[in-house]
Amino acid sequence: MNNKVIALVGGSGQLGRLVADEILALPDTRLRLLVRPGSRDKVADLEARGVQIVEGALSAGAEQSLAAFCAGATTVISAVQGGPDVIIDAQVALLRAARDAGVRRFIPSDFSLDLFRVAKGQIVSSDARRAFAGIAEAAAGDVEVVHVLNGQFLDRRVLFGFIRVIDPATRTAYVWGDGEVPMDFTTYADTARYTAAAAVDDNPIGGVLGVAGDTLTFHELVRAYEKASGKTLRIERLGSMEDLDARIAGLYGADPANLHAYLPLMYYRAQLNGTGRIDPIRNDRYPAITPTTVEQYVTGEGL
Ligand SMILES: NC(=O)c1ccc[n+]([C@@H]2O[C@H](COP(=O)([O-])OP(=O)(O)OC[C@H]3O[C@@H](n4cnc5c(N)ncnc54)[C@H](OP(=O)(O)O)[C@@H]3O)[C@@H](O)[C@H]2O)c1
């Protein structure tokens, strides 16, 4: 009795793919994907497993063309990535289409540290997500908008890559300030599990679902890595928090379009100064999920 339909945008992406897998593992649930025509090959295996594919794209003003995608869905999930045109304008069109179709819940593409506590300008990509959230408050109607917040992805490509708190290749850990503030980390897979659980939750969740696989200060993170890997890290202190502000301002001022130069530092700053900390962490709403800790991740990945 497949009585819930979950409509997912971004199923061809890194997080969205894992959300799709989790939804498929749920009983009494069907999955529908919105996929850009050129990306259909990426989800061919999902299609072969019976997932309904709707070809299309999110864009500003696309409410009409998104109506069929949203029709009959219990929850719409967005796991898209992009600039303000996608995160604000296109997601607003999707939310309006969901509302008009009588969808019960909408999970936008947040999946970050607590972007609601981070001041404007501190993380440019969080500004767009907060702008979406503000519009959504007025536009959602009866749709429950749930922001899933998971801290930083506990992943080779993020903690050990994009943000590069730890570089396993050079056995170096990088910090600004004293590194004494707790920071939240969650794997992609666990974030996908919580998102899928929220998508089929029969009860109201409230506007924010904060989750975390582990919460550690920089120094605890280093110790967890060292314990799990058996390797010793060299700690490189890059400067004070004021130095970090100046570094970000300098990079941003030099080339605002070069997001990759300063965005990782913006995220790391909000963790190091605690403004992005997730509180409350609500893992216990879904006790069947036991999220991965840093030690477990490092051991499992052989980092
Ligand atoms: N907390 C963290 O540490 C952290 C780190 C990384 C990412 N994130 C967040 O996680 C979320 C997902 O990121 P990701 O890394 O999984 O992204 P990703 O791999 O780049 O995937 C993005 C997905 O969105 C789809 N998409 C983009 N624009 C679209 C549009 N206009 N219409 C329809 N589909 C569109 C892409 O489709 P195509 O396949 O057609 O391109 C793809 O499926 C984002 O909110 C991101 O900010 C958080």
The ligand as a MOL file (V3000), in Angstrom:
LIG
                    3D

  0  0  0     0  0            999 V3000
M  V30 BEGIN CTAB
M  V30 COUNTS 48 52 0 0 0
M  V30 BEGIN ATOM
M  V30 1 N 26.7110 21.2220 5.4380 0
M  V30 2 C 27.6760 21.0410 4.5580 0
M  V30 3 O 28.8410 20.8510 4.9230 0
M  V30 4 C 27.3600 21.0070 3.1030 0
M  V30 5 C 28.3570 20.6980 2.1770 0
M  V30 6 C 28.0140 20.5690 0.8300 0
M  V30 7 C 26.6930 20.8110 0.4460 0
M  V30 8 N 25.7630 21.1550 1.3700 0 CHG=1
M  V30 9 C 24.3660 21.4140 0.9790 0
M  V30 10 O 23.7230 20.2210 0.5940 0
M  V30 11 C 22.7440 20.5040 -0.4130 0
M  V30 12 C 22.9770 19.5680 -1.6060 0
M  V30 13 O 24.2760 19.7470 -2.0620 0
M  V30 14 P 25.0010 18.6620 -2.9940 0
M  V30 15 O 26.4590 18.7870 -2.7180 0
M  V30 16 O 24.3340 17.3420 -2.8570 0 CHG=-1
M  V30 17 O 24.7070 19.2930 -4.4220 0
M  V30 18 P 25.0520 18.7010 -5.8640 0
M  V30 19 O 25.7760 17.4030 -5.7730 0
M  V30 20 O 25.6940 19.8190 -6.6450 0
M  V30 21 O 23.6300 18.3960 -6.4960 0
M  V30 22 C 22.7500 19.4230 -6.8140 0
M  V30 23 C 21.5020 18.8160 -7.4150 0
M  V30 24 O 20.5870 19.8580 -7.7070 0
M  V30 25 C 20.1430 19.7190 -9.0510 0
M  V30 26 N 19.7800 21.0300 -9.5610 0
M  V30 27 C 20.5030 22.1660 -9.4990 0
M  V30 28 N 19.8300 23.1760 -10.0490 0
M  V30 29 C 18.6400 22.6770 -10.4710 0
M  V30 30 C 17.5040 23.2220 -11.1170 0
M  V30 31 N 17.4530 24.5270 -11.4490 0
M  V30 32 N 16.4660 22.4110 -11.3940 0
M  V30 33 C 16.5100 21.1110 -11.0480 0
M  V30 34 N 17.5580 20.5210 -10.4400 0
M  V30 35 C 18.6080 21.3030 -10.1570 0
M  V30 36 C 21.3270 19.0820 -9.7630 0
M  V30 37 O 20.8920 18.5160 -10.9650 0
M  V30 38 P 21.9010 18.1260 -12.1750 0
M  V30 39 O 22.3590 16.7260 -11.9080 0
M  V30 40 O 21.0310 18.2510 -13.3610 0
M  V30 41 O 23.0330 19.1260 -12.1500 0
M  V30 42 C 21.7340 18.0590 -8.7160 0
M  V30 43 O 20.8630 16.9420 -8.7340 0
M  V30 44 C 22.8910 22.0030 -0.7360 0
M  V30 45 O 21.9450 22.7400 -0.0100 0
M  V30 46 C 24.2850 22.3340 -0.2280 0
M  V30 47 O 24.4590 23.6680 0.1210 0
M  V30 48 C 26.0640 21.2400 2.6820 0
M  V30 END ATOM
M  V30 BEGIN BOND
M  V30 1 1 1 2
M  V30 2 2 2 3
M  V30 3 1 2 4
M  V30 4 1 4 5
M  V30 5 2 4 48
M  V30 6 2 5 6
M  V30 7 1 6 7
M  V30 8 2 7 8
M  V30 9 1 8 9
M  V30 10 1 8 48
M  V30 11 1 9 10
M  V30 12 1 9 46
M  V30 13 1 10 11
M  V30 14 1 11 12
M  V30 15 1 11 44
M  V30 16 1 12 13
M  V30 17 1 13 14
M  V30 18 2 14 15
M  V30 19 1 14 16
M  V30 20 1 14 17
M  V30 21 1 17 18
M  V30 22 2 18 19
M  V30 23 1 18 20
M  V30 24 1 18 21
M  V30 25 1 21 22
M  V30 26 1 22 23
M  V30 27 1 23 24
M  V30 28 1 23 42
M  V30 29 1 24 25
M  V30 30 1 25 26
M  V30 31 1 25 36
M  V30 32 1 26 27
M  V30 33 1 26 35
M  V30 34 2 27 28
M  V30 35 1 28 29
M  V30 36 1 29 30
M  V30 37 2 29 35
M  V30 38 1 30 31
M  V30 39 2 30 32
M  V30 40 1 32 33
M  V30 41 2 33 34
M  V30 42 1 34 35
M  V30 43 1 36 37
M  V30 44 1 36 42
M  V30 45 1 37 38
M  V30 46 2 38 39
M  V30 47 1 38 40
M  V30 48 1 38 41
M  V30 49 1 42 43
M  V30 50 1 44 45
M  V30 51 1 44 46
M  V30 52 1 46 47
M  V30 END BOND
M  V30 END CTAB
M  END
